[in-house]
């Protein structure tokens, strides 16, 4: 292998060189190349094709040639693609470029290292690689001293990674993924996976599956990052340092270049979801499935930060399917971020929005008629999407099944003639493309935003809960923590110390909703006289005595 790379480099770059294999070995179904030191840097216009090795491959991806170091100190990089153009890598198993205790001693090692190179292809249909047990499976660095942040950035362009396994090794080894599977800094026009399912990569990682920083000082050229049809898992480890967080896909465009991203048809389970940071050109996140297979929960399934003109979901099959998360979609500091027809369920918050740079529309449901027809107001000409939610808990948070779209008129008034019930959710999107969080009938039937709780005193029944607003026509009752009915006549109650909640029933909509538990505490006056100071009065100075230093605790 070493000699073949040297001959290819000496042959120049005008003609394409191909390294093929025909190794004799007793290793079953594969051949093993043990490195005592790093291989020569790969030259331009070169194909390395391990699929040419006679015999069967591993893992259904035709990888047949194993490349690994003799020990963890013999070499740190499997293949070095630096300052090269037109390089193809197929049919290799690149394993074990790692250090002892990598999480405590992160001396980084790369299965494949890329620097300032163009037109790099790693894997293809029927010619994938297996890359596992490395600190970085595939890494693109921004300068020749990757741990030095100063100096010029050297970009790589047109990297394609397809049909590879970056995870479990099907050769009886105990290797289980890379620490970081794909980590590309200063990479522009990158494709990971492809339009066909067979072009996707299968990734199992300890910390991060895909990270791409694709910013570029070039503000005139349009670049695109594509991540499609990949299967991602993050393997949680209890010994991860507290400053390290696990990630599924992170796309970062720090330099505000004209770069857009397409993230589609990926399956992400047993770990975090998708984060898109800093994209200012039109980008699209659609048809992804997050937490739909394994019994796992994410903090946030899709998160956008400082993005403009981003579409999450879309019509028909473009919807993302999101399950089991604290937050389904989080939009932070966004501008014209559209969230359309996604299937979101079993999340504490379906859509969370914060620090927006443009106004976010609001929805006010004004009336729900006995036949289920709902009318309300929002911003003029907004597009309203209606969803049905089959709850994972006894509370309503988000929209699982898209039902219909209606539009507000010039005054912002809308009417939905379908069946509105307690499982109905709404979103509104402005004509510029900014989507609201979910609005649900819970907000309309019971309004708890102005609730006030006053404690009782001295064991008396003078504690109070008041300030709730309840939709006309709702039957309701106050109950204590044991389920005993306390009141059915007033939205305000005066009661002794204890725990209480309100249960409301709207028969026409099939709703039975409960508020949170409200705790009334009892307060008894208490004095602290440890620092009391008594000053006596004098006969010649009436009213000159005083008592100070007594503190009323409550």
N, C-alpha and C positions, 0 to 999 in steps of 0.2 A: 504493500500500500504506500509506504513511504517513497519507494523508488518510483512507483507509477506517478505520484503527485509531482515528484521532481522532474521526471521526463516530460510531463505535460507542461510544466512551467517553462522548461527549456525549449519547448516546441513553439513558443510564442502564442499569440492570441488571434492570429488571422484565421486559422483553421480550428474547427471544433474538435476537441479531444474527448474520447470516451474511455472510462476505466471500467472494464468488465472483470468478472471473477470466475475462476474455475479452481477452487481450492480443494485439496484432499484433506480429510479430517475424519476422526472418529466421532466428532460431535454430531449427535442425532439431529437431523433436519436443520443444520446450520453450521456455519464456520465461524471461528472465533479469532479475532485479531487483538492481541494483548499489547497495549502501548507501554513502552518503558519511558517514553518522553513524548512531547507534543509532536504531532505530524506537521509537515511543512504547510505553509499557508496555501490555500487553494487558489489557483490562478484563474484568469478569465476564460470564457468560452469552453467550459469543461462540464461533462456529465459523468457523475459517479453512479453506476447502476448495479446495485446489489442483486436485483432480480435476475441478472444473467447467470448467477450461481446455480448449477444443476441441483435439483432436489426440491422438496417442498419448503414453503415459507412458514412463518409464524403468524398466528393471530388473524389469518385471513387477509393479510395485507401484503403478502409476497415478500416480506422482509426476511433476508437469508444470511446476511453477513453481520456478525456481532463485532462492535468496536467498543472496547472498554479499557481503562487503565489497569496496570498490574496491581497497583494499590492506590490509596487515596492521595498519596504524595507524589506519585510518579509524573502526573500531568494534570492540568486543570481544565483543558479544553479538548473536546473530541474532534470537531472540524472547525477550522478557522477560515471564514470567508471575509477577508479584509481587502478593501480597495479592488474589488473584482466586479466583473460584468458577465452576465449570461452564465450562471452556474445552476446546475440541476443535481439534486441529491435524491436517489431512489433506493428502496429496498435494504436499508441499513437498520440495525439495532444498535442504538447509541446509549450506553448504560453506565451508571455508577460514577459519573464525574461529580464527586461529592466530597465533603470533608467530614471528619468526626464531629458529632454533635453540632450540626449545621445551625440549629436554632439558637444555640448559645455562642457559637463561634462562626459567624457568617462570612467565611472566606469564600467568595463566590466562585463557582465553577459552572462552565457552560457545556451542554451537550453539543450545540452548534452556536458559534459566535459570529455575528455579522457586524461589519463596520464599513461605512462609506461605500456601499456596494449597490449595484443596480441589477434588476431583472434576475432575481434569485427565486428559484422554484424548489420547494422542499415537499416531496410527495406528489402523487398524481393518481388518477383513477387506476386501480389495479397495481400501483407501484408505490404504496405508502411505506413510511418508516415507522419504527417503534422507538420512542425516545423516553426513557424512564430512569428514575433513581438519580437524577441530576439536581443540582441546586437550581439552575435554569435549564429548562429543556431546550428552548430556542431563545437566544437573546440578541437584540440589536443594540449596540452601544453607540454613544454620540461622539466619542473621541478615543484615542488609543490608550488613554489613562482613565478608565471608566470610573474611578473613585475620586477624580479631580473634577470639580464642577466649573472651574474657570477655563478660559480658552475658547476657541471657535468650535461651534457645533458642526459635526460632519454627518450629513444626512444620508440615509439609504432610501432607494426608490424601487417601487414595483416588486415587492416581496409577495410571493404566493405560497401558502401553506395548505395542503389539501390531502385528505385520505390517510392521515397519520393517526397512530395511537400514541398519545402522550399520557401514559397512565400505567395501569396494570400490565405486567409482562407475562405473556402466556407461555413461559418456558420453564416453569417450576421454580422460579426465583421468588424471594420474599419482597422484592421491590414493589412499592405501591405509590406510583406517581412521582412527580417532580415537586420541589418546593414551589417554584414558579414554572408553569408549563410553557407559556409564550409571553415573553416580556420584551417589547419592542419600543425602545426610545429613539426619537429622531427618525421615525420611519414614515414615509409618505407613499400614498397609493398602495395600500396593503390589502390583500385578500386572504381571509382565513376561512376555509370552507369554500362553498360555491353554490350555484343555482340548483344543483342536483344533490339529493340526499347522500349519494355515494361519495361526494366530494368533501363532506363534512369530516371534521376531526373528532376523535373521542379523547376527552381530557379528564384526568383525575389529578388533582393538585392538593398540596398541603396548605398553601396560603392563597395563591392566585392562579386562575386558569388562563385568562387573557388580559394583558395590560398593554395598551398602545398609547404612546405620546407622539402625536403626528403633527404638532405645530411646526410651522416653517416661516422664516422671515419673508419668503416669497408671497407677496399679497396680491399678485396678478394671476397666478396659475391656479386653476381649480384642481384640488386633489380629492380623492374619495377613499374612505376606509370601508371595506365590506367584510362583515362577519355573518356567515349564513350556514345553516344546517349543521351546527356543531352540537355535540353532546357533552355537557360540562358537569362535573361534580367537584366539590371541595371537601377534602377529608379532614374533619375537625380533629385536632389533637389537644389533649388537656394541657400539655406542657408548653403551649405557645406563650411567648412572653406577652405581658399585658399591653404593650405598645403596638402589637401586630394585630391587624384585623384581616379576616379572610374576605376574599372578593371573588366574584364570578367573572364578569367582564367589566373592565374599566377603560373608557376611551377619554383621553385628555388632550385638549387642543389649547395649550396655554398662550400661544402667540397670536391668537385671533386671525389666523390665516384663512384663506378661502377654501377650507376643507369641510366636506360634509361626510356623514357616516350613514351606513345602512346596516342595521342589526336585525336580522330576520330569521325565523324558522329554527332558532336555537332552542334546545331543551336544557334547562338548568335545574338540577335537583341537589338536595343535600348540601345547601350552601347559599351564599348571598346571590343577588341577581345582577342587574345591569346598571352601571353608573356612566352617565354621559356628561362631560364637563367642558364647558367653554366653547361649544360649537356655535358659530354665528351664521353659517350658511344652512340652507334647508337640509335637514336630516330626518331619518325615518327609522323608528323602532317598531317592528310589527311582527305578528304571527309567531311570537316566542311563547314557550310554555315554561312556567317557573313554578316549581314545587308541585307538580301534577302527578308524579309517580311515587317517589319515596315519601315516607312520613317525616318531613322536615319542615322547619319554620325559619323564615328569613326576617331580619329586621326591616329591610326595605327591598321590594322586588325590582322596581325600576326607579332610579333616582336621576334627576337632571339638575345641574347646577350651572348658572350663568349661561344658559343656552337661549338662542333666538331661533324662531321659525322651525321648531321641532315638532314633528307629528308622532304621537304614540298611539298605535293602533291604526284604525281606518275602516273603510267600508268592508262588509262581508268577511272574507277569510283573513283579512288583515288584523283582526283583533288579537291582542295578547291575552293569554289565559294565565291568570295569576291566582295563586292559592297560598294560604297559610303564611301570613306575614303580619308584623306589627303595622306596617304601612304598605299598601299596594303600590301606589305611585306617589312619589314625592317630587314637588317642583320647588326649587329654591332659587330665588333671584332670577326668575325667568322672564322672557319677553316673547309673547305670541307662541306659547307652548300649548298645542292642541292635544287633547286626550279624547279619543273617539272610539266608541263601541267596543271597549275592552270587556273581558269577562273576569270580574274581580270578586272573589268570595273568601270568607273565613279570614278577614283581616280586621284588626281593631279600627283602622282608619283606611277607607278605600282610597281617597285622594287627599294628600296633605299639601298645602300651598303656603309658602312663606316668602316674605321680602320681595314680592314681585315688583318689576320695574314698570309695569303698566297696570291699569285698573283691572281687577278681577270681577267678573259679573256675579251678581247675587240673584237668588230666586226667592220669591215670596208666594206661597200657595195661599190664595185668598178664600177659596171655597171648595169643598168636596160635596157634591150633591149625592142624595141617596142612591142614585143609579151609578155612582162611581165616577162621574165626569168631574174633572178638576180644572179650575181656572186659577190663573195667577199672573204675576208680573215679573219681568226681568229687564235687561237692557234692550233697547230697540233692535229689532231684526236679528236677535240672537237665535242660534240653533239649539233647541232643547232635545236632549236624548233621554228616553224613558227606559228604565231597566226594571227587571223583576229580581228579587233577592230571595233565595231559599236560605234561611239563616243557619249558621253553624252554632249559634248560641241563642239565647232568648232576647238578644238585642239586635237592632238593625243598623248596619254600618255602611253598606256598599251595594253595588249593582252587579249581579252575577250574570243575568241573561238580558241582552239588549232586545227591546221590544219595538220601539218606533222612534221616529224623529218628527218634531213639530217646530214651527218657526213663530217667533213673536212678531207682532206688527210694529208699526212706526212708533207707537206709544209704549212698546215693551209688553203688551198684554198677550197672553196665550191661553189656549184652551186645548185640553187633551180629552178626546171623546172615548178613549179606551177605559178599561177598568182600573181605577186608582184605588189602591188599598194600602195596608200598612207594610206590604212588601214592595212597594213602588219607590224607586229612587229616580232623581232627576240630576242632570248636569246641564249647564248652559255654556255656550261658546260664542264669543263675540265675532263680529264680521272680520276682525283682524286676526282671529285665531287663538284667543286666550280662553281656556276652559276653567270653569269653576270646580270646586270640590262638590261632593255629592250632597244633595238636599233630599231629606227623607221625611215622610209624614210625621215621624216622631217629633221633628222640630215644630211641626204645625199643631199637632194634637196636644202636646204638653210642652210648654215653654218654661224652662227652668233658669233662664239667663238672669232673672232678677230675684232669685230666691234669697231670703234672709232667715237665718237661724239664730234665735235668742235663747240663752240658757235659762234654766229654772234656778230658783234661789231658795235656800234653806229647806229643801225637801218639798217645796210646794208644787202644785200643778200649774205653774205659770210660765213654763217654757213655751216658745212659740216658733212655728214654721209658717212663713207667709211669703207672698210675692210670686207664686206660681200663676200661670195663665193656662186655661184649658179651653179647647175648642168647644163651641156650642154643640150640644147634642151628645156629648160624651158622658157616659156613666162612670163614676169614679168613687173611690173609697180610700181612706187612710187606714193603714194597718201597722201594728207594732211588729217587732222582730219575731214574735211567736206566731204571727199570722192572725191575731185578733183584730177585728174591725174597731177602729177608734172613732171615725167620723165618716159620714156620707153626706153632710149638709153644707160644708164650707171648705173652700180651697185652703183656708188658713186653719190651723189647729192650735189649741192651747192645752198643753199636756205636761205631765211630770217628766223628769229625766228618763231617757231611754232611746231606743233606735226605732225609726219609723220610715215608711215608704208609702208612696201613692201608687195605686193601681187603677188604670183607666181602661174602659171598654167602649169601643165604638162598633156596635153591632153591624151597622150598615157597611162597614169596610172589613169586617172580620178581624178587628184589631184588639189585642189585649197587651197593653204595654205597662211596664213598671219603671219608676224612677230609681235612682240610686238610693242607698240607705243613708238617711240623715240622722246624725247623732245629736241629741240634746243632752248637755252635761249640766249637772247641778253645782251651783256655786254657793258656798257658805262663807260669810265674812270671816277673815282671819287677820289678826293684828300682830305686828312684830314690834315689841317694846324693849328690845335688847339694848337699844341706844337712847332710851328715854332720858330727857334732861329736864329737871324740875327747878324752876327759879322762883323763890319765895318773894312775895310782895312786901313792901315796907309801909308802916303806918302812915308815914308822911307822904307816900306816893301811892295813892289808890290805883288799883288795876295794873300794877307793875309786875305782878307775878306771871309766869308762863310755864306751859308744858310743851315740849318739842321732842322730835325724834321718833315718834310713833309712826309706823308705816302700815298702811292698809294694803294687805297682799291681794285680796280679791273680795 
